Each structure stands twice: as structure tokens, then as C-alpha cells.
Amino acid sequence: MDNWRHELNQLERRGLLRSLRIVEGGQGPKVLVNGREVLLLCSNNYLGIAGHPALIEKMIAATRGSGAGSGASRLVSGTMPAHAALEERIAAFKKVPAALLFNSGYAANTGILQGLFGPEDVIFSDELNHASIIDGCRLARARTIVYPHCDTVALAEIMAREKPNRKGRWLIVTDGVFSMDGDLAPLPELCDLKEEHDALLMVDDAHGTGVLGKNGRGTGELFNCLERIDLHMGTLGKALGCAGAYLAAERVVIDTLINHSRSFIFSTSLPPGVPAAAMAAFDLVDSDEGRVLRENLERNRVQLSESLIAGGMDLLGSTTQIIPVLTKDPEPTMKMTARLLEEGVFLQGIRPPTVAPGLCRLRATVMASHDPIDLARACEKILAAYGEFSG
Ligand SMILES: *Cc1c(COP(=O)(O)O)cnc(C)c1O
């Protein structure tokens, strides 16, 4: 116990200790922290539908009908009509033949990569990919080659260099929207490369699904290359306001995962209320209401990011609803985060190891349900806190 205490003390001294915060008051654009109302700028509930009556009613009805828990893993007795119906819906949404649910995005990425790839295979992975992809590459025991962030020229060189030694499958894996920088993967160029080299492309669209593209189908739709992506991974806990995740792909891929993916096989399936609520979320995304929510989200994104840039902030190339404000070092970052919370603005200070040293940031995420007036006030407070604690 003493070594652990010592390690934690060291983290605290370096300004890197993490701890939990209790958030109350529903899932609106404002919540209660320490009993005080604050503007919520660190939720991935981008469309603001986690508290939508349609989702909640469907969750309650399915829970009444099928129980609070599923009682078993999917291959035993834990596949219910709600799971099967949602998988069909997701496959249609991504325009592929089949889909498979996982209990979380973390479980999906680890289970997909472990279930489909092995030591003969090579995985080309963007250096800023999500931690669950990194862990999935490790579990696959595939040779993993990390390429510089979004650098398709460097990736092309690496692939050409590797070509003579090729034995097994090749996979390029990337976040669609990068979760800490809010920038987009160069999907058309990655599609060109994977086609040139007879490789597969997997896109983790945790932050794009429901949000990007005319119909919210994600980063692939935005870039008009949805049909060229082989493995569509996405999550249901962010813009879709529920929980869980999926892979959408060819039937043979899904059948392979049902037989090989350890996080899929050895885990109790999602409670039936979750896929039922997620079905309502897809109904919303597909509706006029969903289109209006995406428009409001875009309006709020433009407002907050443009006003921060006008105030001299470096947003690290973000073009999405994930808006980082570069603050560089941990100590001022955490002081700004604390000051902003006191002032009623709840956002996340991000430090190593989540980001590289020197790239600490305030990470703000906007929601469709934010009031533009509240965002304008929050921007002023962010600029004031930055002025006080930085440089
Ligand atoms: C959040 C996230 C995940 C993990 O999804 P969970 O459902 O929260 O486990 C995976 N990939 C990316 C890019 C994410 O942002």
C-alpha cells in the first residue's frame, strides 16, 4: 500500500493527480457541481438527447418488458429483440450488411482488433488514436506501426517500405474525429492508400456518429467516402445519448467477431433498455428534429471557436464540436480549470499522459442545447482565466 501512496503523492506534486467529481441535475446544458449550477462544457452528449423523453420512455418500456439486466452474455441467453433490431438499424445507417453491439467503445476497440487481427498482421495506427485502439493493437499482438498524426505522405512511405515483407492482413486504423484535438482524419487519402495497398480501413467514429455529415452518418459521410470504409466503429454513449458501441461491416467480419472477440464473448450483454433507447436515438438522428439539433450544434461550435480565436487562443486546428484551448503546462491548466468552475464554467483540464507534455489544454465541448448567450459569457471567462494564469 505504501508504494501506491508514494506514487500518488508524486503525481500530486507534479500537478497530475486525478480524482472524481459528482455531477447532479440531469443531462441539460447546465448541471450541478458541488451543489452549484454550472455551464456544462465537458459532456459528449453533443445533441443533448441523453435526457430526451423519447429515449427515456423507450428505455423504461424495454426495462419493464425485458428486465433491468440481460442476465447473460450475447452467445448464451443475452440476445434480446432490442439487441438484434438495433444491430440491423446500425447496419442500415452505415450502409453495410451487418453490425455487432459491444458494451462500450473501449470494449469494442479492444475486442474488434483482438478478434480480427493477429501476429501475422500489421496495423498502421495514427499517433493520436484513442487509448482503446492502442490497447486493442496490443491485445491483437499484431505488429503495430504508429504513423505521424494525419500524415498520409509519411504513411505512404511507411507502407511502401513494408510492402516487400508483407505476410498477413494490413489495417489502417484512425479516429474519425480526434478526441483531444477535435480535428478530422484525412479519410479520402486514407481510403486511397488502403485501396492502393489492398489493406482495410477502420474508422473509430465515436465523436462523428450522429453529428457529422448531412444525415449524421459520421465522418465518412462528411467526406463522401462512407462506402469505402471497411470497418465502421462507433459509440452510442456520446452524441446518441445512451451507452455501448458497435462495429458495422461485412457479415463475415461480424461472424468472425462473434466467434473470436473476447470482450464480446465473455461479457454480459447491454441491459435491453439500452439498445431500445439507442433505437429511439437513431430515430431522432434521422428526423427533422435531428437535423435541427445538428444545425444548432454547428451554430454553437462556430460561435465558441470563433470567439476564442478572436481572443487570441490556439485551438490546435479543431474543426468540430471538440474545442481545445492550448494552455501548455499542467499547473496553470489546473488553476484555470478550478477558477472557471468557481465562475460557473465546467470544462476539463487535460494533462499528460492523456496528451503529450507541453500540450496541456482546456477541453471544451459544445452541445446543440447550449444557449448562445451562455457560450458568449463562458468565452469571456475562459479568456479572463487564461490572461490571469498563463504566461
Ligand atoms: C470515448 C471514445 C471511445 C470509448 O468509448 P466508450 O463507449 O466511452 O467506452 C473510443 N474511441 C474514441 C475515439 C472515443 O472518443
The ligand as an ORCA input file, in Angstrom:
! r2SCAN-3c Opt
* xyz 0 1
  C     -14.987      7.724    -25.991
  C     -14.191      7.039    -27.026
  C     -14.086      5.656    -27.034
  C     -14.618      4.813    -25.925
  O     -15.995      4.751    -25.948
  P     -16.794      4.392    -24.612
  O     -18.124      3.980    -25.071
  O     -16.805      5.657    -23.786
  O     -16.028      3.294    -23.922
  C     -13.420      5.062    -28.093
  N     -12.864      5.795    -29.074
  C     -12.920      7.141    -29.075
  C     -12.283      7.912    -30.189
  C     -13.580      7.805    -28.040
  O     -13.611      9.126    -28.015
*
